[in-house]
Amino acid sequence: MLEIERPKIERQEISNKYGRFIVEPLERGYGIT
């Protein structure tokens, strides 16, 4: 059986008009733009 690792969400920068979040690790195939 495959184990799925839950992603961790980290806030790196945040303001009233801008936010930057890091989400890792993602499963294979996610996060491709």
CHARMM internal coordinates of N, CA and C (Angstrom, degrees):
IC EDIT
DIST 1 N 1 CA 1.4547
DIST 1 CA 1 C 1.5295
ANGL 1 N 1 CA 1 C 109.07
DIST 1 C 2 N 1.3203
ANGL 1 CA 1 C 2 N 116.28
DIHE 1 N 1 CA 1 C 2 N 139.38
DIST 2 N 2 CA 1.4573
ANGL 1 C 2 N 2 CA 122.52
DIHE 1 CA 1 C 2 N 2 CA -179.17
DIST 2 CA 2 C 1.5188
ANGL 2 N 2 CA 2 C 110.36
DIHE 1 C 2 N 2 CA 2 C -81.58
DIST 2 C 3 N 1.3261
ANGL 2 CA 2 C 3 N 116.19
DIHE 2 N 2 CA 2 C 3 N 135.41
DIST 3 N 3 CA 1.4570
ANGL 2 C 3 N 3 CA 119.78
DIHE 2 CA 2 C 3 N 3 CA 175.51
DIST 3 CA 3 C 1.5174
ANGL 3 N 3 CA 3 C 108.94
DIHE 2 C 3 N 3 CA 3 C -96.64
DIST 3 C 4 N 1.3211
ANGL 3 CA 3 C 4 N 116.47
DIHE 3 N 3 CA 3 C 4 N 136.92
DIST 4 N 4 CA 1.4579
ANGL 3 C 4 N 4 CA 122.01
DIHE 3 CA 3 C 4 N 4 CA 178.93
DIST 4 CA 4 C 1.5220
ANGL 4 N 4 CA 4 C 107.87
DIHE 3 C 4 N 4 CA 4 C -105.26
DIST 4 C 5 N 1.3286
ANGL 4 CA 4 C 5 N 115.65
DIHE 4 N 4 CA 4 C 5 N 123.19
DIST 5 N 5 CA 1.4519
ANGL 4 C 5 N 5 CA 120.32
DIHE 4 CA 4 C 5 N 5 CA 178.50
DIST 5 CA 5 C 1.5233
ANGL 5 N 5 CA 5 C 108.96
DIHE 4 C 5 N 5 CA 5 C -86.39
DIST 5 C 6 N 1.3210
ANGL 5 CA 5 C 6 N 116.71
DIHE 5 N 5 CA 5 C 6 N 130.54
DIST 6 N 6 CA 1.4646
ANGL 5 C 6 N 6 CA 120.86
DIHE 5 CA 5 C 6 N 6 CA -179.16
DIST 6 CA 6 C 1.5225
ANGL 6 N 6 CA 6 C 109.29
DIHE 5 C 6 N 6 CA 6 C -75.97
DIST 6 C 7 N 1.3231
ANGL 6 CA 6 C 7 N 117.62
DIHE 6 N 6 CA 6 C 7 N 133.89
DIST 7 N 7 CA 1.4637
ANGL 6 C 7 N 7 CA 119.97
DIHE 6 CA 6 C 7 N 7 CA 179.67
DIST 7 CA 7 C 1.5302
ANGL 7 N 7 CA 7 C 112.04
DIHE 6 C 7 N 7 CA 7 C -72.33
DIST 7 C 8 N 1.3205
ANGL 7 CA 7 C 8 N 114.99
DIHE 7 N 7 CA 7 C 8 N 149.42
DIST 8 N 8 CA 1.4578
ANGL 7 C 8 N 8 CA 121.54
DIHE 7 CA 7 C 8 N 8 CA 175.70
DIST 8 CA 8 C 1.5247
ANGL 8 N 8 CA 8 C 108.00
DIHE 7 C 8 N 8 CA 8 C -101.04
DIST 8 C 9 N 1.3250
ANGL 8 CA 8 C 9 N 117.20
DIHE 8 N 8 CA 8 C 9 N 138.12
DIST 9 N 9 CA 1.4601
ANGL 8 C 9 N 9 CA 122.62
DIHE 8 CA 8 C 9 N 9 CA -178.89
DIST 9 CA 9 C 1.5241
ANGL 9 N 9 CA 9 C 108.25
DIHE 8 C 9 N 9 CA 9 C -110.88
DIST 9 C 10 N 1.3326
ANGL 9 CA 9 C 10 N 115.64
DIHE 9 N 9 CA 9 C 10 N 125.12
DIST 10 N 10 CA 1.4593
ANGL 9 C 10 N 10 CA 121.52
DIHE 9 CA 9 C 10 N 10 CA -178.85
DIST 10 CA 10 C 1.5285
ANGL 10 N 10 CA 10 C 109.34
DIHE 9 C 10 N 10 CA 10 C -124.36
DIST 10 C 11 N 1.3344
ANGL 10 CA 10 C 11 N 116.71
DIHE 10 N 10 CA 10 C 11 N 132.17
DIST 11 N 11 CA 1.4702
ANGL 10 C 11 N 11 CA 120.97
DIHE 10 CA 10 C 11 N 11 CA 174.74
DIST 11 CA 11 C 1.5178
ANGL 11 N 11 CA 11 C 107.66
DIHE 10 C 11 N 11 CA 11 C -88.85
DIST 11 C 12 N 1.3246
ANGL 11 CA 11 C 12 N 116.74
DIHE 11 N 11 CA 11 C 12 N 121.33
DIST 12 N 12 CA 1.4507
ANGL 11 C 12 N 12 CA 119.52
DIHE 11 CA 11 C 12 N 12 CA -178.69
DIST 12 CA 12 C 1.5254
ANGL 12 N 12 CA 12 C 111.52
DIHE 11 C 12 N 12 CA 12 C -97.76
DIST 12 C 13 N 1.3161
ANGL 12 CA 12 C 13 N 117.57
DIHE 12 N 12 CA 12 C 13 N -47.34
DIST 13 N 13 CA 1.4641
ANGL 12 C 13 N 13 CA 122.22
DIHE 12 CA 12 C 13 N 13 CA 177.92
DIST 13 CA 13 C 1.5209
ANGL 13 N 13 CA 13 C 107.83
DIHE 12 C 13 N 13 CA 13 C -136.89
DIST 13 C 14 N 1.3148
ANGL 13 CA 13 C 14 N 115.61
DIHE 13 N 13 CA 13 C 14 N 145.13
DIST 14 N 14 CA 1.4564
ANGL 13 C 14 N 14 CA 118.45
DIHE 13 CA 13 C 14 N 14 CA 177.77
DIST 14 CA 14 C 1.5330
ANGL 14 N 14 CA 14 C 109.48
DIHE 13 C 14 N 14 CA 14 C -152.85
DIST 14 C 15 N 1.3200
ANGL 14 CA 14 C 15 N 115.95
DIHE 14 N 14 CA 14 C 15 N 139.15
DIST 15 N 15 CA 1.4599
ANGL 14 C 15 N 15 CA 123.17
DIHE 14 CA 14 C 15 N 15 CA 174.39
DIST 15 CA 15 C 1.5236
ANGL 15 N 15 CA 15 C 106.88
DIHE 14 C 15 N 15 CA 15 C -149.85
DIST 15 C 16 N 1.3171
ANGL 15 CA 15 C 16 N 117.21
DIHE 15 N 15 CA 15 C 16 N -172.61
DIST 16 N 16 CA 1.4646
ANGL 15 C 16 N 16 CA 120.28
DIHE 15 CA 15 C 16 N 16 CA -178.84
DIST 16 CA 16 C 1.5240
ANGL 16 N 16 CA 16 C 112.78
DIHE 15 C 16 N 16 CA 16 C -66.35
DIST 16 C 17 N 1.3439
ANGL 16 CA 16 C 17 N 117.23
DIHE 16 N 16 CA 16 C 17 N -30.34
DIST 17 N 17 CA 1.4633
ANGL 16 C 17 N 17 CA 120.49
DIHE 16 CA 16 C 17 N 17 CA -175.46
DIST 17 CA 17 C 1.5212
ANGL 17 N 17 CA 17 C 113.62
DIHE 16 C 17 N 17 CA 17 C -117.85
DIST 17 C 18 N 1.3170
ANGL 17 CA 17 C 18 N 118.55
DIHE 17 N 17 CA 17 C 18 N 1.53
DIST 18 N 18 CA 1.4651
ANGL 17 C 18 N 18 CA 120.37
DIHE 17 CA 17 C 18 N 18 CA -174.36
DIST 18 CA 18 C 1.5156
ANGL 18 N 18 CA 18 C 109.87
DIHE 17 C 18 N 18 CA 18 C -147.04
DIST 18 C 19 N 1.3011
ANGL 18 CA 18 C 19 N 115.89
DIHE 18 N 18 CA 18 C 19 N 139.64
DIST 19 N 19 CA 1.4491
ANGL 18 C 19 N 19 CA 121.03
DIHE 18 CA 18 C 19 N 19 CA 174.36
DIST 19 CA 19 C 1.5153
ANGL 19 N 19 CA 19 C 109.98
DIHE 18 C 19 N 19 CA 19 C -144.30
DIST 19 C 20 N 1.3185
ANGL 19 CA 19 C 20 N 116.93
DIHE 19 N 19 CA 19 C 20 N 141.91
DIST 20 N 20 CA 1.4636
ANGL 19 C 20 N 20 CA 120.91
DIHE 19 CA 19 C 20 N 20 CA 177.94
DIST 20 CA 20 C 1.5246
ANGL 20 N 20 CA 20 C 107.32
DIHE 19 C 20 N 20 CA 20 C -128.78
DIST 20 C 21 N 1.3301
ANGL 20 CA 20 C 21 N 114.57
DIHE 20 N 20 CA 20 C 21 N 125.23
DIST 21 N 21 CA 1.4512
ANGL 20 C 21 N 21 CA 120.77
DIHE 20 CA 20 C 21 N 21 CA -177.09
DIST 21 CA 21 C 1.5177
ANGL 21 N 21 CA 21 C 109.32
DIHE 20 C 21 N 21 CA 21 C -124.22
DIST 21 C 22 N 1.3140
ANGL 21 CA 21 C 22 N 116.23
DIHE 21 N 21 CA 21 C 22 N 142.97
DIST 22 N 22 CA 1.4597
ANGL 21 C 22 N 22 CA 121.90
DIHE 21 CA 21 C 22 N 22 CA 176.16
DIST 22 CA 22 C 1.5257
ANGL 22 N 22 CA 22 C 107.04
DIHE 21 C 22 N 22 CA 22 C -113.71
DIST 22 C 23 N 1.3272
ANGL 22 CA 22 C 23 N 116.05
DIHE 22 N 22 CA 22 C 23 N 123.79
DIST 23 N 23 CA 1.4601
ANGL 22 C 23 N 23 CA 122.08
DIHE 22 CA 22 C 23 N 23 CA 178.93
DIST 23 CA 23 C 1.5196
ANGL 23 N 23 CA 23 C 106.67
DIHE 22 C 23 N 23 CA 23 C -121.05
DIST 23 C 24 N 1.3322
ANGL 23 CA 23 C 24 N 116.40
DIHE 23 N 23 CA 23 C 24 N 116.38
DIST 24 N 24 CA 1.4610
ANGL 23 C 24 N 24 CA 120.21
DIHE 23 CA 23 C 24 N 24 CA 179.55
DIST 24 CA 24 C 1.5108
ANGL 24 N 24 CA 24 C 110.31
DIHE 23 C 24 N 24 CA 24 C -153.93
DIST 24 C 25 N 1.2708
ANGL 24 CA 24 C 25 N 120.51
DIHE 24 N 24 CA 24 C 25 N 155.07
DIST 25 N 25 CA 1.4631
ANGL 24 C 25 N 25 CA 128.06
DIHE 24 CA 24 C 25 N 25 CA -10.51
DIST 25 CA 25 C 1.5230
ANGL 25 N 25 CA 25 C 110.23
DIHE 24 C 25 N 25 CA 25 C -81.07
DIST 25 C 26 N 1.3189
ANGL 25 CA 25 C 26 N 116.15
DIHE 25 N 25 CA 25 C 26 N 149.40
DIST 26 N 26 CA 1.4591
ANGL 25 C 26 N 26 CA 121.67
DIHE 25 CA 25 C 26 N 26 CA 175.79
DIST 26 CA 26 C 1.5249
ANGL 26 N 26 CA 26 C 109.04
DIHE 25 C 26 N 26 CA 26 C -101.64
DIST 26 C 27 N 1.3234
ANGL 26 CA 26 C 27 N 115.72
DIHE 26 N 26 CA 26 C 27 N 151.73
DIST 27 N 27 CA 1.4578
ANGL 26 C 27 N 27 CA 119.55
DIHE 26 CA 26 C 27 N 27 CA 177.56
DIST 27 CA 27 C 1.5163
ANGL 27 N 27 CA 27 C 110.40
DIHE 26 C 27 N 27 CA 27 C -67.36
DIST 27 C 28 N 1.2767
ANGL 27 CA 27 C 28 N 116.57
DIHE 27 N 27 CA 27 C 28 N 159.42
DIST 28 N 28 CA 1.4538
ANGL 27 C 28 N 28 CA 123.08
DIHE 27 CA 27 C 28 N 28 CA -179.44
DIST 28 CA 28 C 1.5313
ANGL 28 N 28 CA 28 C 110.12
DIHE 27 C 28 N 28 CA 28 C -56.26
DIST 28 C 29 N 1.3452
ANGL 28 CA 28 C 29 N 116.20
DIHE 28 N 28 CA 28 C 29 N 129.52
DIST 29 N 29 CA 1.4519
ANGL 28 C 29 N 29 CA 121.33
DIHE 28 CA 28 C 29 N 29 CA 178.83
DIST 29 CA 29 C 1.5185
ANGL 29 N 29 CA 29 C 114.27
DIHE 28 C 29 N 29 CA 29 C 98.23
DIST 29 C 30 N 1.3323
ANGL 29 CA 29 C 30 N 118.07
DIHE 29 N 29 CA 29 C 30 N -14.78
DIST 30 N 30 CA 1.4638
ANGL 29 C 30 N 30 CA 121.06
DIHE 29 CA 29 C 30 N 30 CA 178.15
DIST 30 CA 30 C 1.5217
ANGL 30 N 30 CA 30 C 109.15
DIHE 29 C 30 N 30 CA 30 C -95.03
DIST 30 C 31 N 1.3218
ANGL 30 CA 30 C 31 N 116.03
DIHE 30 N 30 CA 30 C 31 N 150.02
DIST 31 N 31 CA 1.4536
ANGL 30 C 31 N 31 CA 120.61
DIHE 30 CA 30 C 31 N 31 CA 175.85
DIST 31 CA 31 C 1.5094
ANGL 31 N 31 CA 31 C 114.36
DIHE 30 C 31 N 31 CA 31 C 87.14
DIST 31 C 32 N 1.3164
ANGL 31 CA 31 C 32 N 117.94
DIHE 31 N 31 CA 31 C 32 N 7.37
DIST 32 N 32 CA 1.4566
ANGL 31 C 32 N 32 CA 121.26
DIHE 31 CA 31 C 32 N 32 CA 177.95
DIST 32 CA 32 C 1.5189
ANGL 32 N 32 CA 32 C 107.66
DIHE 31 C 32 N 32 CA 32 C -89.55
DIST 32 C 33 N 1.3353
ANGL 32 CA 32 C 33 N 116.56
DIHE 32 N 32 CA 32 C 33 N 126.23
DIST 33 N 33 CA 1.4653
ANGL 32 C 33 N 33 CA 119.91
DIHE 32 CA 32 C 33 N 33 CA -179.98
DIST 33 CA 33 C 1.5041
ANGL 33 N 33 CA 33 C 110.74
DIHE 32 C 33 N 33 CA 33 C -121.28
END
COOR INIT
IC SEED 1 N 1 CA 1 C
IC BUILD
